[in-house]
Amino acid sequence: MQDAHDPYLALRHRDFSLLLSSNVLAALSAEIQFTVVEWEIYQRTGSTAMMAYGGLAQFLPLLLLALPAGQAADRYSRKYLLMLAHVFMALASLGLALVSHYQGPVELVFVFLALAGVSRAIGMPSRASLLSLVVPTVAVPNAVTWVSSGWQIATTTGPAIGGLLVGYPTAAYATTVAGLCICIGMVAWIEPREATRSTEPRTLRSLLAGIAFVWRTELLLAAITLDLFAVLLGGCTALLPAYCQDVLRVDGINYGILRAAPSLGAFAMAIYLAHRPPLARPGLALIWSVVGFGLATIGFGLSTNYYLSFAMLFLTGAFDNISVVVRGTLMQMLTPDDMRGRVGAVNSVFISSTNQLGAFESGITAEWFGLVPAVVGGGVGTLTVVVVAVVLWPNLRTLPPLHTLSAKESATA
């Protein structure tokens, strides 16, 4: 029997390695695209509100389609749904390349960002629910940590590459198209175990079953709520193009480095978590990580020094990764297999979509009150949410080691 603390346990499984590699390449392609498109929108319009609408364009498809996509992931092949998501993202990248090359109307950029949102709505629940089908149960916590690590690699290098390519947006978008085509081929080679299919009729109750499950699973609800409001209120990276040009006075390359700073911090933390024994008190670790995230966000908002700003962004990523790993492992361990798609859809709506909704909130707040008040206020709001969460869910502080949990405990979790 393999050591439960083997840091490379999940990576020893071929299909997981393929899934992880495709995830990394897809995230890398998306980060290049999003970094360049944020810069291009601000360069063409000079408006933080227009950047906000870019976030909103990606959020609305997630809000509308994530729950049906989650239901589909519990009924149909998660592998083929993930491939379809990559196809939609490739088409969105191709559209952005054409708009940039021919200097089409900025409004068309939002159309293709919405198509990217459709891709995320389809891909996120299928990707999350596919994870448990390519590794044994004992390897799931380790797999979640490596998925987080891989994502951080992508979100570290993606913005840096995007920063180098901001002057060549058409080439950047063409690069993402090529990357996504390779992802489709990787996913096609995966041979997951047969999933337990949902046999519930296609009713509104079945569609909303993921929300009901999260609502009655106290520990999962607490983790999602903390992460949701931390990202929603503390989304300072959405304002980076404006910060770089108007506060720090740096160029596109330095913008790309700052854009990568949170991911560098998160990657460092993910590697540390993968090589250490499971967290003995993950609930307390989650609480304090969100506190640290809020304080680092405030520090970034008040900074006018490039290196201090980099350090604060690095810390936001490091603290956020603890939250990501705890929440992701909770979701995998507590969710029955025939509900993973729908619960993954809820996760994509209430967590991942907050990156886009947070960008909208940050952009509008900055337009109304200014850059610094928008970021500092978000950090203060994050700290307030921690206090409320501790009062509402005191059991979070006594959460046992995550690898000891199972789906049968979710009714009382």
N, C-alpha and C positions, 0 to 999 in steps of 0.2 A: 504493500500500500504506500502511495506517495505521501510525503510529508505535507501536512495541511498548510504549513507555512512556506512551502516552496514558492518563491516569488515568480517563477516562470511556469507555474502549473498550467494555466490556461493556454499559454503559447505553445505547449507541446501538442495541442490538438490542431490538425491541419485546417479544418473548416473555420475554426476561430481565427487562425492566422490570416486566412483569406478575407474573412469578414472585417477583421481589424485593419488590414491593409487597404481594403476598399473604402472603409470609413475614413481613414487618414487621408487618402487621396481625394475623396469627395469633399471633405472639410477643407483641405488645402486649396482646392479649386474654388470653393465657395468663398473662402476668406480673401483670396486674391481678387475675386470679382467684387465683393462687398467693399473692400478697402479702396479699390479704384473708383467704383461708382459713387461712394460717398464724396471722395475728393472731386470727382468730375461734376457732381451736382453743385457742390459749393463753389467751384471755380466758375461754372456757367451762370449761377444765379446770385451768389454772394449772400444767401439767405439760410439761416439755421432752420427756419420754418419749412423750407423746401426739403432739407435733410430729414426733418421730422416726418414729412409726408412719404418719404422713401421708406421709413420704418413702418408707417401705417400701411403702405401698399403691400408689404410682406406679411403684416400681422392679420389683415382681414381674411385672406384665404385660409390661414391656419384656424382662425376662429370659426369659420363656416364649414370647413371640410375635415378637420381633425377627428371629430367623433365618428362620422361615417367611415373615414379611413381606418380608424381603430376597429370598428365593427367588421370591416372587410378583412382586416388582418387576422381576426379570430375565425373567419370562415374560409378564406382562400389562401393561396400560397404566399407566405410572407416574403419568400425569395423573389418571386416575380413582381410583387408589388414594389419591392425595393428597386428592382431594375427599372420599373416604370417611372419611379420617382427620379432616378438618374437621367432618364430620357427627357423628362420635363425640364430639369435644371439645365441640361445641355442646350435645349431649345431656347431657354431664357438667356443663356450666355450668348448664343448665336444672335439673337435679337438685339442684345445690348451692343454687340460688335458692329452690327449694321447701322444702328442709330448713331453710334460714336463715329464711325467711318464717314457717314454721309451728313453728320451734324444735324440729325433729325430733331424734331421738337422734344424738349425735356419731358413733356407729358408721356411720350412713348417709353421713356426710361421706367416710369412708374408701372406701365403695363407689363413690361418684362420682369420687373421686380415682383409684381403680383404673381406671375407665372412661377417665379422662384419660390414664392410662398406656397403655391399649390404643390410644388415638389416636396417641400418640407412637411406639409400636412400629410402627404401620402407616405413619405419615407420614414418619418420619425417613429410612429408606432410599429411599423413593420420591422425596422432595424432593431428597436428595443426588444420586441417580442421574439426576434430570431436568435438573440443572444443565448437564451436558455436551451436552444435546440442544437447548439454546436459545441457545448461543453457539458460535462457532468455537473450535478448540483453542487458537489463539494468545491468545484472550481469557479462557481459564479461570482463570489466576492472578489477573487483575484482577477477574473475577466472584466468586471466592472471597473476595477482600478486601472487595468491596462487600456480599456476603451477610453477612459478619461485621459490617460497619459498620451495615447495616440492622438486624441482630439487636440490636446494641448500642443503637441508637436506641430500639428497642422496650423493651429491658430497662432503659433509663434512664428513659423516660417512664412505662412501665407501673407500676413500683413507686411512683413519685411520685403518679400518679393513684390507685393502690390505697391509698396512705397517706391521701389525701383522702377516700376512700370507705369506710374501715374501719368508720365508724359507720353505713354504709348498705349492708351486705353484699348484700342482695337486689338493689339497684340495680346494684351492681358486677357481679354474676353475669349480670344481664340485659344489661348492656353488652357482656360477652364473647360472649353468644349472638348479638347483632346483628353484632358484628365478624366472627365466624366465618361467618355467612351471606354477608356481603360477600366474604369470602375464597373461598368456594365459587364465586361468580360470576366472580371474577377468574381462577381456575384454569381454569374452563370456557372462557375465551377464548384460552387459550394453544394454540398450534399447534406442538408440538415436532417435531423431525426424527424419522424412524422409527428406533427403537432396534434394535441387533443383539440378537435374542432368544436366550436360552439354549435349546439343544436337548438338554441332558442329561436323562436320565430322572429322575423324582422319587424319588431314593434318599437314604438318610442321607448318603452321600458327597457328593452334590450339595448337600444342605442345609448341610453343614459346610464346603463349598468356600471360603467367605469366610474362615473361621477359618484354614484351611490356607494360603490366599494371604497373609494378614497374617503368619502365623507364619514363612513362608519369605522374606518381603520384609523384610529386616533394618531398613532405614531407617524403614519405616512402623511396624513393631513397636516400635522405639525411641521414635518420636514419640508413638504411642498410649500406651505404658507411662508415659512421663513425664507426659503430660497426665492420664492416669487417676489416678495416685497423688497428683498435685498437687491435683486437685479432690476426690478422696476424703478425703485427710487434711486439706486446708486449707479445708474447707467451712464457714468461719466465718459466712457469711451465714445459714445455717440456724438459727443461734442468736440472730439479731438481735432477734426479739421479746423474748426473755428479757433480752438485753443492754440494750435500750432501757428496759425497765421496772425491772430490778433493779440495773443498774450505772450507766448513763448518766442514768437518771431523766428521760427525754424522752417526748413524746406521740406519737400516731399519725402526725402530719404529719412530724415529725422522723425517725420510723422509716422512712417512705416515702422521705425524702431519703437516709438512710443506705443503704437497700435499693437505691437507684439509683446510689450512688457507684461501685461497681465497673464498672457499665455506662458511666458518664460517662468513666472512665479508659480503658475498652476502646474507646469510640467515638473519643476523641481519638487513641489509638494507631492505630486502623484508618484514620482519615482521613490521618494522617501516612504510614502504609505505602502507601496508595493513591496518594499524590502523590510518592513518592520512587521511584527506580529499584529493581528487584528486589534483594533481599538478596544480597550477594556471598557471605556465609558464613552461610547460614540455620541450619546445625547449631549453631554457636556461639551464634547469637542465641537459638535455642530453649533451650539449656542455661542461659544466663545469665538468660533470662526466668523460668524456673522457680525459679532461685535467688532472684531478686527477689521472686517471688510468695511464697515461703516466708518471707523476711525481713519482708515487709509483713504477712503473717498473724500473725507473732509480735508485731510492733508493735501491731497491732489488739488482740490478746489482752491486752497489758499496759497499754493505754491506758484512762484513766478520764475523758479529756477529749473532748467531742463533736467538736470540730474536728480534733483529731489522729486520732480514729477515722475521720472522714470521709476524711482524707488517706490513711490506710493502706488503706482500702477502695478508694479511687480508684486507688492503685498496684497493688493486687491485680488489678484489672480491666485496667489498662494492660499489665502483664506477661503476664497470661493471654492477651490478644488476640494477642500475637506467637506464642505456642504454637498458638492456634487456627488462625491463618492458615497457618503452616508445615505443621501436620498436615493441614488441609483441602486445601491445594494438593498435598501429597504424595499424598493419597488419589486426587484427581482425575487427576493426571498418570501415576501408576503402575498404575492399575487398568484392565484391559480393559473395554470397554463392556458385554459380556454378563455381567460379574461385578459391576457397580457396585452393584446392589441388595443382593447378599449381603455385599459388603465394607462398604457403607453400614450394613447391619444390625449388623455386628460393631462398627463405629464407634459406633453408637447404644447398644449394650450396654455397651461398655467405656469409653465417654467420657460420653455424655449421661446415661446412667442413673446415673453416679456422682454427679450432682447430687442425685438422690433417695437413693441408697445412702449418699452422704456426709452427707446430712441425718440419716439414721437413725443412722449412726456417731457424728456430732457430738452428737445428742440423748442417746443412751445414755451416751456418755462424760461429757457434762456432768452427767447424772443421777448417775453414779457418783463422779466426781472434782471436779465443779464447773465453772463456765463458763470461768474463766481457764485452768486446767490443760488443759482440752479443746482450746481454741484454740491455745495456745502449743505444746502437744505435737504438734498437727497440723502447725504450721509447721516444727518441728524434724524431724518425720517426712518432710516434703517435701524438706528439704535432704539428708537421708540418702538418699532415693531418687535424687536427682541424682548423688550420688557413685557409687552402685551402677550407674546407667545409663551413666555415662561409662566405667566399668571394663568393663562387659559389651559395649558397642557403641562402641568407639573410632572407627569409621568415621563416626559421627554428627558428629564435629568437622570432618570434611573434606567434608561434604555440599556439592555444587556448587549454583549458582543454580537455583532450582526450575523456572524456565521452560525449562531445558535438558533436563529429564527427559522420559521417555516410557514408555508401558506395556511396550514390548518390553524395557526395561531392568529390569523388576521382578524377573525371575528372579535377577539378580545384585545387586540393590539391597540 
